[in-house]
Every structure is written in C-alpha cells, then in structure tokens.
Amino acid sequence: MAQVSHFFHSFSGSDGANSGGLIASSDTLYGATANGGSSTNGIVFNLNTDGSGFSSLHSFTGGGDGAQPVGLLLSGNNLYGITRSGGDSGNGTVFVMNINGTGFRTVCSLSDVVNPRSLVLFGNTLFGTAVGAFSNYGTVFAVNTDGTGFTNLYSFTGGADGKTPHGLVLGGNTFYGTTAAGGAYGSGTVFSISLPSLTPPPLTITAAGENVILTWPTSANGFTLQTTTNLGPSMNWTTNLPAAVVLNGNYTVTSRISGTQQFFRLSQ
C-alpha cells in the first residue's frame, strides 16, 4: 500500500482551511481553500513541489471578489477560478489573476447559477458547471474571458440526464462530465455536450506585393481559414490554403493573389 512520504504544508486557518484540489505547473502547485485567510472566505495559494515557498496569492473578502474559491485552471500566466458564493448576487464569481497573485480581476459575478463547481477554458470562453440555476438540478454555462456573453448551455432535468453536475473535461469538440444524482437508478450519470459554435476571432487581411497575409490570434483555437470566389447561391468554401504558421503571436497564412476575387472566413 502506498504511503504519504512527506507532509508539505499544514493549514493553520489564518493561511487557509478546508483545502480543495490542486493543479501543477512545472515545479509549482496551485490550490484553493474554501475557508480561512485574512477574511475567512478562502484563499488561492501556491507552493513548490518540494513543500517550500508556500504563499497566499489572494485572500477573498466575501465581497465583489467572491468567497469559497474552487475550480482552478491554468492558462499561460493566467490562473482562472470560480467561487461558490460572494460577488454582486451572492452566488459566486469567475475570477482571474496572474500566477504570481498580481492583477486579480473579477471576470463576472454569477447571478443565474447557484453553487458553481468546475471550470474549463476553450479559446476565449470559460465553461463551467453549477449545482443549481435555471433549473433546480444544475446547469452547464459559458462566459467569455472578458466577462461578456454569459450563456446557459444546458439545464439538467433531474431525470435520465441526471442532476447536480460536477466535473467537466473537454475532449475534442465535446464536453464530458458527471452528475452526483439522477439517471436511471438515481445514482448519477456520465454525460456529454457538443461544443457550441463560438464567435470567430477577428481576421486581419493585409496586402503585401503579390500576396495577401491573413492573421488571427493563437488564443482562438479550433478555427480553420476558408476561401471562396463568390458569395452567391453557388458559393463553395474550401480550405485548400497554405498551412498556418505562428508569427508574433498570431496564426498567419500567406496566399498569392490569383487575379480572381477571393473572400475569406474563419470557420469552426
């Protein structure tokens, strides 16, 4: 039987209490506690994988920043998460900060969900689960990283689809998750939801001699550049363009001007 070989950190209450899950990046661990901290509303912390360097990155006040943080995820130098309470409506928040704890920002206050649990990032959109909301049985929701576009993607009925959704993971263009109850035997379900169509990112087209250079941000994953020669009833979008390369933080395609009019779009 495996044994615990080292106790990294013991929470005292003032530095956190009721710890949740962890995520790792290289030699650093990031985690959250639902309680404790300077205002007893929970903290986000980090420490090295050898147990040294414990640091509280943010201590929640229970006000506009939220309380009881959960559902951390890491994207580049950004650390996203949700809180189960606090915020403008008391139902929690979505937040982001730099991995060193600076630049804390509330992405949005959650008014239409109750007790959010998990968070997944795809492109510029955050997807999450909540135990209650538009129905009393839980929901899957989405919100852009700039706080706009809050959408209810699915409301559970409490029947065959389940109720009280928890974990959410992305595989290809499909979300998978579990519910704690409901289903055929009342003991929960495993479910899937197809990734919704997301708003295409801005496409920049620049003339360069005999070529046109098309660019769009690398933060927008899952989009393909297509072209057609007309926008009429017989239009036919094709993807037979040079493969995109990454230059200066953008996907870049250089296409030779053929003499025939061309239209371009990003499609998912």
C-alpha positions in Angstrom: 0.0 0.0 0.0 1.3 3.5 -0.9 2.2 5.7 2.0 2.4 9.5 2.3 6.1 10.3 2.2 6.1 13.9 3.1 3.6 16.5 4.6 4.1 19.6 2.5 2.0 22.1 4.5 -0.4 22.1 7.4 -3.0 24.9 7.2 -3.5 26.9 10.4 -6.7 28.7 9.4 -5.1 32.1 9.0 -3.3 30.8 5.9 -6.3 28.8 4.7 -8.7 26.0 5.8 -10.7 23.3 4.1 -8.4 22.8 1.2 -9.7 21.6 -2.2 -7.9 20.3 -5.3 -4.5 21.1 -6.7 -3.2 21.8 -10.2 0.5 21.7 -11.1 2.8 23.6 -13.5 6.4 22.5 -13.7 7.7 22.6 -10.1 4.8 24.7 -8.7 1.5 23.6 -7.2 -1.6 25.9 -7.1 -4.6 25.3 -4.9 -7.5 26.9 -3.2 -9.1 26.6 0.3 -12.8 27.2 0.8 -12.2 28.9 4.2 -9.5 30.6 6.1 -7.3 33.5 5.1 -7.4 37.1 6.4 -11.2 37.3 6.0 -12.0 33.6 6.5 -13.5 33.4 3.0 -10.8 31.3 1.4 -7.5 31.8 -0.4 -5.7 30.8 -3.6 -2.1 29.7 -2.8 1.0 28.2 -4.4 3.9 26.2 -3.1 6.8 24.4 -4.6 6.6 20.6 -5.2 9.2 20.1 -2.5 6.9 21.7 0.0 8.9 25.0 0.3 7.8 28.5 -0.7 4.1 28.5 0.5 2.5 31.8 -0.5 -1.1 33.1 -0.3 -1.8 34.6 -3.8 -5.2 36.1 -2.9 -7.3 36.1 0.2 -11.0 36.5 -0.6 -13.0 39.2 1.1 -16.5 37.7 0.5 -17.5 40.9 -1.4 -17.1 41.6 -5.0 -14.3 39.1 -5.4 -16.3 36.2 -4.0 -15.8 33.6 -1.3 -15.0 29.9 -1.2 -12.8 29.5 -4.3 -12.9 26.3 -6.3 -12.3 25.1 -9.9 -8.8 26.4 -10.6 -7.3 26.2 -14.1 -4.1 27.5 -15.6 -3.7 29.1 -19.0 -0.2 30.5 -19.7 0.4 33.1 -17.0 -3.2 33.3 -16.0 -4.9 31.5 -13.2 -8.7 31.2 -13.5 -11.2 30.0 -11.0 -14.7 30.3 -9.6 -16.1 31.0 -6.1 -19.2 29.3 -4.7 -20.5 32.4 -3.0 -20.0 36.2 -2.7 -20.0 38.5 -5.7 -22.7 41.0 -6.5 -25.5 38.5 -6.2 -24.0 36.2 -3.5 -24.0 33.3 -6.0 -20.2 33.4 -6.7 -17.8 34.8 -9.2 -15.5 33.9 -12.0 -12.0 35.4 -11.4 -8.6 35.6 -13.0 -5.2 36.6 -11.7 -1.5 36.4 -12.7 0.3 33.3 -11.4 2.2 35.5 -9.0 -1.0 36.8 -7.5 -1.0 40.2 -9.1 -3.7 41.6 -11.4 -6.6 40.0 -9.6 -9.8 40.7 -11.6 -13.4 39.5 -11.3 -14.4 38.3 -14.7 -18.1 38.3 -13.8 -20.5 37.9 -10.8 -22.7 34.9 -11.2 -26.4 35.8 -10.8 -28.1 33.0 -12.7 -26.3 30.0 -11.2 -26.1 28.5 -7.7 -23.1 26.8 -6.2 -20.7 26.6 -9.2 -18.3 23.7 -9.1 -15.9 23.4 -12.1 -14.3 25.4 -14.9 -12.8 24.7 -18.3 -11.2 27.1 -20.8 -11.5 26.8 -24.6 -10.2 29.7 -26.7 -11.6 32.9 -25.1 -14.5 31.2 -23.5 -14.9 29.7 -20.0 -17.3 26.8 -19.4 -18.5 25.7 -16.0 -20.9 23.6 -14.0 -23.2 24.7 -11.2 -25.3 22.6 -8.9 -28.4 24.8 -9.3 -29.5 27.6 -11.6 -32.0 27.8 -14.5 -33.4 24.6 -13.2 -33.1 23.2 -9.6 -31.0 20.4 -10.9 -27.9 22.1 -12.2 -26.5 23.7 -15.4 -23.6 23.9 -17.7 -22.8 27.6 -18.5 -20.4 29.6 -20.6 -18.9 33.1 -20.3 -16.2 34.9 -22.3 -12.9 35.7 -20.5 -13.8 39.4 -20.8 -17.0 38.8 -18.8 -19.4 39.2 -21.7 -21.7 36.6 -23.3 -22.9 34.6 -20.3 -24.9 31.7 -21.7 -26.8 28.8 -20.2 -25.8 25.8 -22.4 -27.8 23.1 -20.7 -30.2 22.8 -17.7 -30.5 19.3 -16.2 -34.0 17.9 -15.6 -33.2 15.6 -12.8 -34.4 12.6 -14.8 -32.4 10.4 -17.1 -29.8 13.2 -17.8 -29.0 13.4 -14.1 -28.7 16.3 -11.6 -26.0 18.1 -9.6 -23.2 18.2 -12.2 -19.7 18.3 -11.0 -16.5 17.7 -13.1 -16.2 18.9 -16.7 -13.5 18.0 -19.2 -13.0 18.7 -22.8 -12.2 16.0 -25.4 -12.0 17.2 -29.0 -15.2 19.2 -29.6 -17.2 17.5 -26.8 -17.5 18.2 -23.1 -17.8 15.3 -20.7 -19.0 15.4 -17.1 -20.7 13.6 -14.3 -23.7 14.2 -12.1 -23.9 13.2 -8.5 -27.6 12.0 -8.7 -30.4 11.3 -11.1 -30.2 9.0 -14.0 -32.0 5.6 -14.4 -31.1 4.4 -10.9 -30.9 7.8 -9.1 -27.1 7.4 -8.6 -25.8 9.8 -11.2 -24.8 9.9 -14.8 -21.9 10.5 -17.2 -23.0 13.0 -19.8 -21.6 14.7 -23.0 -22.4 18.1 -24.5 -21.2 19.1 -28.0 -19.0 22.2 -28.0 -21.2 25.1 -29.1 -20.3 27.3 -32.0 -18.1 30.2 -30.8 -17.8 33.6 -32.3 -14.9 33.7 -34.8 -12.0 35.8 -33.8 -11.1 38.9 -35.9 -9.4 38.1 -39.2 -6.9 40.6 -40.5 -6.1 40.8 -44.2 -3.1 42.7 -45.4 -1.8 43.2 -49.0 1.9 42.5 -49.5 3.0 42.8 -53.1 1.7 39.8 -55.0 0.4 38.2 -51.8 -2.2 38.7 -49.1 -1.3 37.9 -45.5 -4.1 36.7 -43.2 -3.7 36.6 -39.5 -5.8 35.8 -36.4 -4.9 35.3 -32.7 -3.5 32.0 -31.5 -5.7 32.3 -28.4 -8.6 31.3 -30.8 -8.3 27.5 -31.2 -10.4 25.3 -33.4 -10.9 27.7 -36.3 -10.0 26.9 -40.0 -9.3 29.5 -42.7 -11.5 29.1 -45.7 -11.9 30.8 -49.1 -14.5 31.2 -51.9 -14.6 33.2 -55.1 -18.2 34.4 -54.7 -20.9 35.0 -52.1 -23.8 33.9 -54.2 -26.0 30.8 -54.1 -23.3 28.7 -55.7 -20.6 29.7 -53.3 -18.3 26.9 -52.2 -16.0 27.4 -49.2 -12.7 25.5 -49.4 -9.7 25.0 -47.1 -7.0 24.4 -49.8 -4.8 27.2 -48.5 -1.2 27.1 -47.3 -0.9 25.8 -43.7 -1.0 28.4 -41.0 2.2 29.2 -39.2 2.6 31.1 -35.9 4.3 34.5 -36.2 4.3 37.2 -33.5 1.5 35.5 -31.5 -0.8 35.1 -34.5 -1.8 32.3 -36.9 -0.5 33.5 -40.2 -1.3 32.4 -43.8 0.3 33.9 -46.9 -1.8 33.5 -50.0 -0.8 34.5 -53.5 -3.1 36.9 -55.3 -4.6 34.9 -58.2 -6.3 37.6 -60.2 -9.7 36.2 -59.3 -11.7 37.8 -56.4 -11.5 35.9 -53.2 -13.4 36.0 -49.9 -12.0 34.6 -46.7 -13.6 33.4 -43.4 -12.7 31.6 -40.2 -14.9 28.5 -39.7 -15.2 26.1 -36.8 
